[in-house]
């Protein structure tokens, strides 16, 4: 009887030790899973389920490559917990749609549908100014490169914000009969010169930016902020920003998330981002 009791105590001890070990292993794994997403490429891998919870890269053909369970766990820890507008219901809806076994969706570094927003510091006319650069990934030969696609500089915008009535700024339709001698009036009216341009004309801020750089009027200083905008997931828009703070909920995280039901909504968001 005594020997049986010792066996039972031994088995209970082993079971308790194994259970504790399993719990500890799970906690370590969760700790790794919740570790900071330090690189943008790592954000892509985690979002797509292409990296183990220990940081080992998965490739097509690996058992857990892009598995639904792994992706569900990863995407849930890729949200900025400090943004109260990203509620739990919208998170759940987003994750469910993204990892749907019948039609899962992924983010792709090399495809269109995402772009970078880079806030940069320049010296302009003796003053520090901030200029926002919008950049896209573009294929070239067998590789890819980042290219400038648009620029936002408040100074440029203010140059083309004439409030004068358009009706009071025009060239008479018979101007050709006087050899356009009245052009002097146009070019003396510098503050409203854009009103003489063709209907639908939009200023090309990127060309203006490149011109000012070539003339030496803009001198680059540094990058002050960086974020990315994604439209690759059908019916959704999300923003990814870097959070440099203590704890696991740091690094590159989804800092904004919203549903985009119509193409017009997508266009509206893009125009808002680009200050158009």
C-alpha positions in Angstrom: 0.0 0.0 0.0 2.9 2.3 0.9 4.6 1.5 -2.4 1.4 2.4 -4.3 1.1 5.7 -2.5 4.7 6.6 -3.5 4.0 5.7 -7.1 0.9 7.9 -7.1 2.8 10.8 -5.6 5.5 10.4 -8.2 3.0 10.4 -11.0 1.2 13.4 -9.7 4.6 15.2 -9.3 5.6 14.3 -12.9 2.2 15.5 -14.2 2.4 18.8 -12.3 6.0 19.3 -13.5 5.0 18.6 -17.2 1.9 20.9 -16.9 4.1 23.7 -15.5 6.6 23.1 -18.2 3.9 23.3 -20.9 2.5 26.5 -19.4 6.0 28.0 -19.3 6.6 27.0 -22.9 3.4 28.6 -24.0 4.2 31.8 -22.1 7.7 31.9 -23.8 6.1 31.3 -27.2 3.5 34.1 -26.6 6.3 36.4 -25.4 8.1 35.8 -28.7 4.9 36.2 -30.7 4.2 39.5 -28.9 7.8 40.8 -29.4 8.2 44.1 -31.2 7.9 44.0 -35.0 11.2 45.8 -35.6 11.3 45.8 -39.4 8.7 46.6 -42.1 9.6 43.3 -43.9 8.9 41.5 -40.7 5.4 43.1 -40.6 4.8 41.7 -44.0 5.9 38.2 -42.9 3.9 38.2 -39.7 0.8 39.6 -41.4 1.0 36.8 -44.1 2.0 34.0 -41.6 5.4 33.5 -43.2 7.4 33.5 -39.9 7.2 31.2 -36.9 6.6 32.5 -33.4 10.3 32.1 -32.8 11.2 34.3 -35.8 12.1 31.5 -38.2 11.3 32.3 -41.8 8.6 30.0 -43.4 8.7 29.3 -47.2 6.1 27.9 -49.5 5.9 24.1 -48.8 6.5 24.4 -45.1 3.7 22.9 -43.0 2.7 26.1 -41.2 3.4 28.5 -44.1 0.5 31.0 -44.2 -1.6 28.9 -41.9 -4.9 30.3 -40.8 -4.2 29.7 -37.1 -0.8 31.4 -37.2 -2.1 34.4 -39.1 -5.0 34.9 -36.8 -2.6 35.0 -33.8 -0.1 37.3 -35.5 -2.5 39.8 -37.0 -4.2 40.3 -33.6 -0.9 41.5 -32.1 -0.1 43.8 -35.0 -2.5 46.6 -33.9 -1.6 49.7 -32.0 -3.3 49.1 -28.7 -3.1 52.8 -28.0 -5.6 53.8 -30.7 -9.1 53.5 -29.2 -10.7 54.0 -32.6 -9.5 50.5 -33.6 -12.2 48.7 -31.6 -12.3 45.0 -30.9 -15.3 44.4 -33.2 -13.6 46.0 -36.2 -10.4 44.1 -35.4 -12.3 40.8 -35.3 -14.1 41.6 -38.6 -10.8 42.6 -40.3 -9.0 39.4 -39.1 -11.9 37.1 -40.1 -12.0 38.6 -43.6 -8.2 38.5 -44.1 -7.7 34.9 -42.9 -10.9 33.5 -44.4 -10.0 29.9 -45.5 -12.0 30.2 -48.7 -10.5 33.5 -49.8 -7.5 34.6 -47.7 -5.9 37.9 -48.5 -2.2 38.9 -48.1 0.0 42.0 -48.4 2.6 42.0 -51.1 5.7 44.2 -51.0 6.1 44.1 -54.8 2.6 44.9 -55.8 0.7 48.2 -56.1 -1.8 49.2 -53.6 0.5 50.6 -50.9 2.8 53.6 -50.6 5.1 55.3 -48.2 4.6 58.8 -46.6 7.9 60.3 -45.6 8.0 63.6 -43.7 11.4 65.2 -44.4 13.2 68.3 -43.1 14.7 70.8 -45.5 16.4 74.2 -45.4 14.4 76.6 -47.6 15.1 80.3 -47.9 17.1 80.1 -44.7 14.4 78.4 -42.7 13.7 74.8 -41.6 10.6 73.5 -43.4 8.9 70.1 -43.5 8.0 68.5 -46.8 6.0 65.3 -47.2 7.2 62.9 -49.9 5.0 60.1 -51.2 6.9 57.1 -52.5 5.9 54.0 -54.5 7.7 50.7 -55.2 8.4 50.4 -58.9 9.8 47.5 -60.9 12.9 48.1 -63.0 14.5 45.3 -65.0 14.7 42.3 -62.7 14.5 44.3 -59.5 12.5 47.0 -57.7 13.1 50.5 -56.4 11.4 53.3 -54.5 10.4 56.3 -56.5 9.0 59.7 -55.7 5.3 59.9 -56.8 4.0 63.1 -55.2 5.0 65.9 -52.9 3.2 68.1 -50.3 4.8 71.4 -49.3 2.5 74.0 -47.7 4.5 76.8 -49.4 3.8 75.4 -52.9 0.1 75.1 -52.0 -0.1 78.7 -50.8 1.3 79.9 -54.1 -1.7 78.4 -56.0 -4.5 79.4 -53.6 -5.8 82.5 -55.3 -9.2 83.7 -54.0 -9.8 86.1 -56.8 -13.0 85.6 -58.8 -12.2 83.6 -62.0 -14.6 85.8 -64.0 -12.4 88.8 -63.5 -9.3 87.0 -64.8 -9.3 86.1 -68.4 -7.9 86.8 -71.9 -10.4 88.3 -74.3 -11.4 85.8 -77.0 -10.3 88.3 -79.7 -6.8 88.7 -78.1 -5.2 87.0 -81.2 -6.3 90.0 -83.3 -4.0 92.3 -81.3 -1.2 89.7 -81.4 -1.8 88.8 -77.7 -0.4 92.2 -76.7 -2.6 92.0 -73.5 -0.3 89.2 -72.2 1.5 91.9 -70.3 -1.6 92.2 -68.1 -1.4 88.4 -67.4 2.2 88.3 -66.4 2.0 91.4 -64.3 -0.8 89.6 -62.3 1.6 87.0 -60.7 -0.6 86.4 -57.7 -3.4 85.1 -59.9 -1.5 83.7 -62.8 -3.0 80.2 -62.3 -6.4 81.6 -63.2 -5.3 82.0 -66.8 -4.4 78.3 -67.2 -6.7 75.8 -68.9 -9.7 74.5 -67.1 -8.8 71.5 -65.0 -5.1 72.4 -64.7 -3.5 71.2 -61.5 -0.1 72.4 -60.3 2.6 69.7 -60.4 4.2 70.0 -57.0 6.7 67.2 -57.7 8.2 69.0 -60.7 8.3 72.2 -58.6 10.1 70.3 -55.9 12.7 68.9 -58.3 13.2 72.3 -59.8 13.9 73.9 -56.4 16.3 71.1 -55.6 18.2 71.6 -58.9 18.4 75.4 -58.3 19.9 74.8 -54.9 17.0 76.5 -53.1 16.1 73.3 -51.1 18.7 71.6 -49.0 17.9 68.2 -47.5 18.4 67.8 -43.7 16.7 64.6 -42.4 13.7 62.3 -42.2 11.5 63.1 -39.3 8.6 60.6 -39.7 7.6 57.6 -41.8 4.4 55.7 -42.3 2.8 53.4 -44.9 -0.7 53.3 -46.4 -2.2 50.0 -47.5 -5.2 49.5 -49.9 -4.2 45.9 -50.8 -6.9 44.2 -48.7 -10.3 44.3 -50.5 -12.8 46.6 -48.8 -10.2 47.9 -46.2 -7.6 50.7 -45.7 -5.0 50.5 -43.0 -2.0 52.6 -42.0 1.2 51.2 -40.5 3.4 53.4 -38.3 6.5 52.8 -36.1 6.0 53.0 -32.3 9.2 53.4 -30.3 8.1 52.6 -26.8 8.7 50.0 -24.1 6.8 46.7 -24.1 5.7 44.2 -26.7 3.1 46.5 -28.4 5.8 48.5 -30.3 7.6 48.6 -33.6 5.7 48.6 -36.9 1.9 48.3 -36.1 -1.4 49.0 -37.7 -2.1 52.6 -36.5 -5.3 53.2 -38.4 -8.0 50.9 -39.8 -11.2 51.6 -41.6 -13.6 49.9 -44.0 -13.7 51.1 -47.6 -16.9 50.1 -49.2 -16.7 52.0 -52.4 -13.9 53.0 -54.9 -14.9 56.7 -54.3 -14.2 56.2 -50.6 -10.7 55.0 -51.4 -10.1 58.0 -53.7 -11.3 60.3 -50.9 -8.9 58.8 -48.4 -6.0 59.1 -50.8 -6.8 62.7 -51.6 -7.0 63.4 -47.8 -3.6 61.8 -47.2 -2.0 63.8 -50.1 -3.7 67.1 -49.0 -5.4 67.4 -52.4 
